[in-house]
Amino acid sequence: MNSKELKKEIADEKTGINYTLVGDYYIPNLYLEPEEKIILNKYGLLRLNYLKKYKKAEYTILFMNKELNNHLKEIQEQAQKEIDFIIEDLKSKSDLTEDMKNTNPLYWVGTMNAIKNQAEEILLKELIYV
């Protein structure tokens, strides 16, 4: 039987996979369904890298079940809400005032940086690296 007599498309009844004739070979018609495109921020990328490096089984399960994008999206949204909350909480417990922006800007910036770093450490330990 030469290629002129072969059908252009065939279906395997056992697997339900359709094949298309390309040259002398039948190639399976396989495709991935499109997933929602998301843009990862700092916390989404940190979570993704942590899963890949330290939680390979969990990463693989999420990836194979097409839940990885949703997981990363949820983590980064939750992280942003929590970081904002923690920063506000730490600011209220410190001696910072809005007047210090004008009267002592170096102290204000230094204290805000310390608060942001402290909030991020808390967030990373409680949400990202678990």
N, C-alpha and C positions, 0 to 999 in steps of 0.2 A: 504494500500500500504506500503510495507516495504522497507528498504533501498536498497535491491537487485533490486527492480524494478524502483528506481528513476534514473533519468538521471544524469550523472556526471557533466554536465554543462547545464545551461539554460540562456536565454537572455530575459530581460524585454523589450518589444517593446516600451513601453511608455517612459522609461528613457534611453534606449540604454545601460544599465548596464548588464554585464554578471555576472553570479553567478556560483560558483563551490561548489559541494557537499562535505562537510567535516563532517563526522559522519552522524548525522541526520539533519544537518542544511545546508542551502545554504548561503555561505559567498560571499559578493560582491567582484568582482575583481577590486579593486580600487588601484591606484598607483599614486604617484607624479612624474612628469617628473623631471629628474635631472637638477639642476641649476649649473651654473658656480661657482666653489669654488673660493673664494677670501680670501686673508689674509688681515685683517684689521690692519692698523697702529693706532697710537694714535688718530689721528683726525677722522678716520672712527669709532673707538670705542666711542669716545666722542659724535659724531653725533648720533650713534645708541642709546646710553643711553639717550641722550636728547629727541629723538623721542619717546622712550618707556615711559619716565617719564612725559613729558610735552606736547607732540603732539600725543596722543594715536590714534586719528582718522587718522591723516596723516600716522602714522606708519602702522596701520591696512590696509589702502588702498594700500600703497606701497607693503606690504607683500602679500596681497591677489591677487594683480595684477602681482606678481612676478617681481616687479621693485625695491625692496629694495636693493638687491645686487648691481645693476647698480647704484642706487642713492648713496650708500655708497662709491662705487669705484670712482665715479665722484667727490664726495666731498673730498675724501682724496687726489686724484690727484691734484685737484684745490687748496686745502689747502697747499700742499707741494710747488707748484709753487708760490703761493702768499706769503708764509712765507719766501721763499728764496728771492723774490723780495723786500719784506718789510725790511728784514735784510740788504740787500745790500744798499737800499735807506737810512736807518738809519745810517749805517756805513759811507756812503759818507757825511752825514751831521754832523758827529761827528768829533772829533779831533784825531781819531785813525789812526795810520800808521802801516805799516808792520814792521818798525824798532822797534816799541814799544814792539813787541814780545820778542826781545832780550834785549832791554834796560830797560824796565819796565814791566815785564811779569804779575805781580799782577794787575797793573792798566789795562793792556790790557784785561786780563781774566775777571776782574770785569765789565769793560765797555761792553765787548761782552755779558756777561750774562745779563746785564741790557737791552741791545739791543734785545737779543733773547726773554726775558720776555715781553718787550714792544710789539714786533712784534706778539708774541703769543696772548697777550691780544686783540690786534686789530683784529687778525684773528678769535678768538673765538667769539667776539661780532658781527663781520660782516658776518661770514660764517657758523659757527657751531651752534651757539645758536640763530637761526632765524626760 
